[in-house]
Amino acid sequence: MLSPNQAAPKMQALPAASNAGPFPPPLRRLFAAFVDLALLWFVTELLSVFYEDEFIALGRSGRLIGALFFLAYIGGQNSTFTNGRTLGKKLCRLRTVTEKGRALTLERSLVRAALLLLPFLTKGLFVFPAHPSVAFTLHVLLALASVGYGGVLLASYFFTKQTGQALHDRLLGTCVILQDANPPETLPPATGKHWQRTTAVVWLFLCATGAGAQWWWWGGSRWNQVVELRARVLGLDGVRRAEVFLGSFYFRSAAGTKEHARYLEVLAFFRHKVSDFAEESRRVAEAVVVSNPVDEWTAIRVTVGYEFDLLFARRRWQQSWVRTPAAWRDLVLPGKDQ
């Protein structure tokens, strides 16, 4: 009991419990990644200003240059060289560490960077091996590496709050923490729920089946003809990359009847700048329509151009023409009996 003259003791407020852990919010990590990619884009775009002709000569092989920049920057900066911080992570006050809280060795950081690079490196690639089963398998694998794995990798960033681990971090035993935070002694177990794992599996399955259907739709059912036509175009002087696709579609004519159209699409990209696109399209069309049974196609689309691709900076100049096989023959063989 307190006497009437005795003051009551002051109550001290307890410190508020904090739920903040050492791991950053997902959007903070994504913003850091955006800053790093923007920096890589700026550097490669600047290089293309001074070496545009050389990069055009490389075509899509220039992706290897972009890949080296990516590995050197992301791999080097996330290692012990800068205590696990790229410029994007420095801006967002983050750092990459191992599960034991140590900075990554250069070798481990390079492997981690390669896992991040894979979707960029395989995006939009279409290969033309001679054997149909090999072509089908490679097309599905490329789609899984770019769209499939890339989609799961991106989605994993949104579930990093509890462990600081996106997909590539889980694979290599690394995590991203706040710059001033003490690394946890042990990471909590991965919190992937059943629906997350199921969604990832379904997504990969859809990517694989979609890629297989795409390959079949774009000429897989007549792969030998596709390979032969592509070889003719690729044999032209100056052509660095050639692609051939077959397809069909249905439409309603002016009379209201349902018609079936089949088309052939040919793309040819040169290792040098093209000054006369029309003349180059004529050369490509000549390689396709002369001595080839192409009259079965309703239309043939020919696209010619040149490009450079450094993964993060890329540019393409092209023009396209669509004509019937007879019209192409009239153009490339004027005045001759067809």
C-alpha positions as CSV (number, residue, x, y, z in Angstrom):
1,M,0.0,0.0,0.0
2,L,1.2,3.5,-0.8
3,S,0.9,6.3,1.7
4,P,-1.2,9.3,0.7
5,N,2.0,11.4,0.5
6,Q,4.0,8.8,-1.6
7,A,4.0,9.3,-5.3
8,A,3.1,6.4,-7.5
9,P,6.0,5.1,-9.6
10,K,6.1,6.0,-13.2
11,M,5.1,3.2,-15.6
12,Q,7.7,2.7,-18.3
13,A,6.4,1.7,-21.7
14,L,7.7,-1.5,-23.0
15,P,9.5,-1.3,-26.4
16,A,7.2,-2.2,-29.2
17,A,7.8,-5.6,-30.6
18,S,9.3,-5.4,-34.0
19,N,8.5,-7.8,-36.8
20,A,11.2,-6.3,-39.0
21,G,13.8,-9.0,-39.9
22,P,17.1,-8.8,-41.7
23,F,15.4,-9.4,-45.1
24,P,14.2,-6.6,-47.4
25,P,10.8,-6.3,-49.0
26,P,10.5,-8.0,-52.4
27,L,9.9,-4.7,-54.2
28,R,13.1,-3.3,-52.8
29,R,15.1,-6.2,-54.2
30,L,13.3,-5.8,-57.6
31,F,14.1,-2.1,-57.7
32,A,17.8,-2.9,-57.0
33,A,17.8,-5.4,-59.9
34,F,16.1,-2.8,-62.1
35,V,18.9,-0.3,-61.3
36,D,21.6,-2.9,-62.2
37,L,19.9,-3.8,-65.5
38,A,19.5,-0.1,-66.4
39,L,23.2,0.4,-65.8
40,L,24.1,-2.6,-68.0
41,W,21.7,-1.2,-70.7
42,F,23.4,2.2,-70.5
43,V,26.9,0.8,-70.9
44,T,26.1,-1.5,-73.8
45,E,24.0,1.2,-75.5
46,L,26.9,3.6,-75.2
47,L,29.3,1.0,-76.7
48,S,26.9,0.5,-79.6
49,V,27.2,4.1,-80.6
50,F,31.0,3.7,-81.2
51,Y,31.0,0.1,-82.5
52,E,27.7,-0.2,-84.3
53,D,29.2,-1.7,-87.5
54,E,31.2,-4.3,-85.5
55,F,28.2,-5.3,-83.5
56,I,26.0,-5.6,-86.6
57,A,28.7,-8.0,-88.0
58,L,28.3,-10.1,-84.9
59,G,24.5,-10.2,-85.0
60,R,23.1,-12.3,-82.2
61,S,26.5,-13.5,-81.3
62,G,26.9,-10.1,-79.6
63,R,24.8,-11.6,-76.8
64,L,28.0,-13.2,-75.6
65,I,29.5,-9.7,-75.1
66,G,26.4,-8.7,-73.0
67,A,26.7,-11.9,-71.1
68,L,30.4,-11.2,-70.2
69,F,29.4,-7.7,-69.0
70,F,26.6,-9.2,-66.9
71,L,28.8,-11.9,-65.3
72,A,31.7,-9.4,-64.6
73,Y,29.4,-6.8,-63.1
74,I,26.8,-8.9,-61.2
75,G,29.2,-11.7,-60.4
76,G,32.0,-9.5,-59.4
77,Q,30.0,-6.9,-57.4
78,N,28.0,-9.5,-55.5
79,S,31.2,-11.2,-54.3
80,T,33.8,-10.3,-51.7
81,F,35.2,-7.6,-53.9
82,T,32.5,-5.2,-52.8
83,N,31.1,-7.1,-49.8
84,G,28.1,-8.4,-51.8
85,R,26.8,-5.1,-53.1
86,T,26.1,-4.1,-56.7
87,L,25.4,-0.4,-57.3
88,G,21.7,-1.2,-57.2
89,K,22.1,-2.9,-53.9
90,K,24.2,0.0,-52.5
91,L,21.4,2.4,-53.5
92,C,18.8,0.2,-51.8
93,R,21.1,-0.6,-48.9
94,L,21.2,-4.4,-49.5
95,R,23.9,-7.0,-49.6
96,T,24.2,-10.6,-50.7
97,V,25.6,-13.2,-48.3
98,T,25.8,-16.9,-47.8
99,E,23.4,-18.7,-45.5
100,K,26.1,-18.3,-42.8
101,G,26.3,-14.6,-43.3
102,R,29.6,-14.4,-45.1
103,A,30.4,-12.6,-48.4
104,L,30.3,-14.8,-51.5
105,T,33.4,-16.1,-53.1
106,L,33.9,-14.9,-56.7
107,E,33.3,-18.4,-58.0
108,R,30.0,-18.8,-56.1
109,S,28.9,-15.3,-57.1
110,L,29.6,-16.0,-60.8
111,V,27.5,-19.2,-60.7
112,R,24.7,-17.2,-59.1
113,A,25.0,-14.6,-61.8
114,A,24.8,-17.3,-64.5
115,L,21.5,-18.6,-63.0
116,L,20.2,-15.0,-63.4
117,L,21.6,-14.7,-66.9
118,L,20.0,-17.8,-68.3
119,P,16.6,-16.4,-69.2
120,F,18.1,-13.4,-70.9
121,L,20.6,-15.4,-72.9
122,T,18.0,-17.9,-74.3
123,K,15.2,-15.5,-74.9
124,G,13.8,-15.6,-78.5
125,L,16.3,-18.2,-79.8
126,F,15.1,-20.5,-82.5
127,V,17.4,-23.3,-83.8
128,F,17.3,-25.3,-86.9
129,P,19.1,-28.7,-86.5
130,A,18.5,-31.1,-89.4
131,H,16.8,-33.8,-87.3
132,P,13.2,-33.0,-86.3
133,S,13.4,-34.7,-82.9
134,V,16.5,-32.8,-82.0
135,A,14.9,-29.5,-83.2
136,F,11.8,-30.2,-81.2
137,T,13.7,-31.1,-78.0
138,L,15.9,-28.0,-78.3
139,H,13.0,-25.7,-78.9
140,V,11.2,-27.0,-75.8
141,L,14.4,-26.7,-73.7
142,L,15.0,-23.1,-74.8
143,A,11.4,-22.2,-74.0
144,L,11.7,-23.8,-70.5
145,A,15.0,-21.9,-69.9
146,S,13.7,-18.5,-71.0
147,V,10.0,-18.3,-70.4
148,G,9.5,-21.2,-67.9
149,Y,12.5,-20.8,-65.6
150,G,12.5,-17.0,-66.1
151,G,8.9,-16.8,-65.0
152,V,9.4,-18.9,-61.9
153,L,12.6,-16.9,-61.1
154,L,10.7,-13.6,-61.3
155,A,7.8,-14.9,-59.3
156,S,10.1,-16.2,-56.5
157,Y,11.2,-12.6,-55.8
158,F,7.7,-11.9,-54.3
159,F,8.2,-14.7,-51.7
160,T,11.5,-13.6,-50.3
161,K,10.4,-11.7,-47.2
162,Q,10.9,-14.6,-44.7
163,T,14.1,-16.0,-46.0
164,G,15.7,-13.4,-48.4
165,Q,16.0,-16.1,-51.0
166,A,14.7,-16.0,-54.6
167,L,15.0,-19.2,-56.6
168,H,18.6,-18.8,-57.6
169,D,19.5,-18.1,-53.9
170,R,17.9,-21.3,-52.8
171,L,19.8,-23.3,-55.4
172,L,23.1,-21.9,-54.2
173,G,22.5,-21.3,-50.5
174,T,22.7,-17.5,-50.6
175,C,20.4,-14.8,-49.5
176,V,20.0,-11.0,-49.6
177,I,19.7,-9.0,-46.4
178,L,19.5,-5.4,-45.4
179,Q,22.9,-3.7,-45.4
180,D,23.0,-2.9,-41.7
181,A,21.3,-6.0,-40.5
182,N,23.0,-8.8,-38.7
183,P,22.8,-12.0,-40.7
184,P,20.6,-14.7,-39.1
185,E,22.4,-17.6,-37.5
186,T,20.2,-20.0,-39.4
187,L,17.7,-19.3,-42.1
188,P,14.1,-20.3,-41.5
189,P,12.9,-23.1,-43.7
190,A,11.7,-22.3,-47.2
191,T,8.1,-21.2,-46.9
192,G,6.9,-22.3,-50.3
193,K,3.3,-23.4,-50.0
194,H,1.8,-26.3,-51.8
195,W,-0.1,-24.0,-54.2
196,Q,3.1,-22.2,-55.0
197,R,4.9,-25.4,-56.0
198,T,1.9,-26.6,-57.9
199,T,1.7,-23.3,-59.8
200,A,5.3,-23.5,-60.7
201,V,5.0,-27.1,-62.0
202,V,1.8,-26.2,-64.0
203,W,3.6,-23.1,-65.5
204,L,6.6,-25.2,-66.6
205,F,4.2,-27.8,-68.1
206,L,2.3,-25.2,-70.0
207,C,5.5,-23.6,-71.3
208,A,6.8,-27.0,-72.5
209,T,3.5,-28.0,-74.2
210,G,3.1,-24.5,-75.7
211,A,6.6,-24.6,-77.1
212,G,6.0,-28.0,-78.6
213,A,2.8,-26.9,-80.2
214,Q,4.5,-23.7,-81.5
215,W,7.3,-25.8,-83.1
216,W,4.8,-28.0,-84.8
217,W,2.6,-25.0,-86.0
218,W,5.6,-23.1,-87.3
219,G,6.8,-26.0,-89.6
220,G,7.6,-29.0,-87.4
221,S,5.3,-31.2,-89.4
222,R,7.4,-30.4,-92.5
223,W,10.8,-29.9,-90.9
224,N,12.9,-31.2,-93.8
225,Q,11.4,-28.6,-96.1
226,V,12.0,-25.8,-93.5
227,V,15.7,-26.8,-93.1
228,E,16.2,-27.0,-96.9
229,L,14.7,-23.6,-97.6
230,R,16.7,-22.0,-94.7
231,A,19.9,-23.5,-96.0
232,R,19.3,-21.8,-99.4
233,V,18.8,-18.4,-97.8
234,L,21.7,-18.9,-95.4
235,G,24.0,-19.6,-98.4
236,L,23.4,-16.2,-99.9
237,D,26.4,-13.8,-99.7
238,G,26.2,-11.6,-96.6
239,V,23.4,-13.4,-94.8
240,R,24.3,-14.1,-91.2
241,R,21.1,-15.4,-89.8
242,A,18.1,-17.0,-91.6
243,E,14.8,-18.3,-90.2
244,V,12.0,-20.0,-92.1
245,F,8.5,-20.6,-90.7
246,L,5.4,-22.2,-92.2
247,G,1.8,-21.6,-91.1
248,S,-1.8,-21.5,-92.0
249,F,-5.0,-19.6,-91.0
250,Y,-8.7,-19.5,-91.9
251,F,-10.6,-16.4,-93.0
252,R,-13.9,-15.5,-94.5
253,S,-13.9,-14.2,-98.0
254,A,-15.9,-11.3,-99.4
255,A,-18.5,-13.9,-100.5
256,G,-18.8,-15.1,-96.9
257,T,-17.2,-18.5,-97.5
258,K,-14.6,-19.9,-95.1
259,E,-11.2,-20.0,-96.8
260,H,-7.9,-21.7,-95.8
261,A,-4.7,-19.8,-96.4
262,R,-1.2,-21.2,-96.1
263,Y,1.9,-18.9,-95.8
264,L,5.6,-19.2,-95.9
265,E,7.7,-16.7,-93.9
266,V,11.4,-16.1,-94.6
267,L,13.7,-13.9,-92.5
268,A,17.2,-13.0,-93.6
269,F,19.5,-10.8,-91.5
270,F,22.8,-9.6,-92.9
271,R,26.2,-9.1,-91.3
272,H,26.4,-5.5,-92.7
273,K,24.1,-2.5,-93.2
274,V,21.7,-2.9,-96.0
275,S,21.2,0.1,-98.3
276,D,18.7,-1.4,-100.8
277,F,16.2,-3.6,-98.9
278,A,14.1,-4.2,-102.0
279,E,17.1,-5.7,-103.9
280,E,18.1,-7.9,-101.0
281,S,14.5,-9.1,-100.7
282,R,14.5,-10.0,-104.4
283,R,17.7,-12.1,-103.8
284,V,16.2,-13.9,-100.9
285,A,12.9,-14.5,-102.8
286,E,14.9,-15.9,-105.7
287,A,16.6,-18.4,-103.5
288,V,13.2,-19.6,-102.2
289,V,10.9,-19.6,-105.2
290,V,13.3,-20.7,-108.0
291,S,13.3,-24.6,-108.4
292,N,11.3,-25.0,-105.2
293,P,7.6,-26.3,-105.0
294,V,6.2,-23.2,-103.3
295,D,3.0,-22.8,-105.3
296,E,1.1,-24.6,-102.5
297,W,1.5,-21.4,-100.4
298,T,-1.1,-18.7,-100.6
299,A,1.5,-16.0,-99.7
300,I,5.2,-15.7,-99.1
301,R,6.4,-13.0,-96.7
302,V,10.1,-12.0,-97.0
303,T,11.8,-9.9,-94.4
304,V,15.3,-8.6,-94.8
305,G,17.4,-6.5,-92.4
306,Y,20.3,-6.2,-90.1
307,E,20.7,-6.1,-86.3
308,F,22.8,-6.1,-83.3
309,D,22.0,-7.7,-80.0
310,L,24.0,-7.2,-76.8
311,L,21.3,-8.7,-74.5
312,F,20.5,-5.4,-72.9
313,A,21.0,-3.0,-75.9
314,R,19.6,-4.2,-79.2
315,R,18.4,-2.7,-82.4
316,R,16.9,-4.0,-85.6
317,W,16.4,-2.5,-89.0
318,Q,14.1,-4.5,-91.4
319,Q,11.6,-4.3,-94.1
320,S,9.0,-6.9,-95.2
321,W,7.1,-7.7,-98.4
322,V,4.2,-10.1,-98.9
323,R,3.4,-11.5,-102.4
324,T,2.0,-14.6,-103.9
325,P,4.5,-17.2,-105.2
326,A,3.6,-16.2,-108.8
327,A,4.1,-12.5,-108.1
328,W,7.6,-13.3,-106.6
329,R,8.5,-15.3,-109.7
330,D,7.4,-12.4,-111.9
331,L,9.7,-10.2,-109.9
332,V,12.8,-12.3,-109.8
333,L,12.4,-13.9,-113.3
334,P,10.8,-11.1,-115.4
335,G,9.9,-12.0,-118.9
336,K,10.7,-15.7,-118.5
337,D,8.3,-18.5,-119.0
338,Q,7.2,-19.8,-115.6
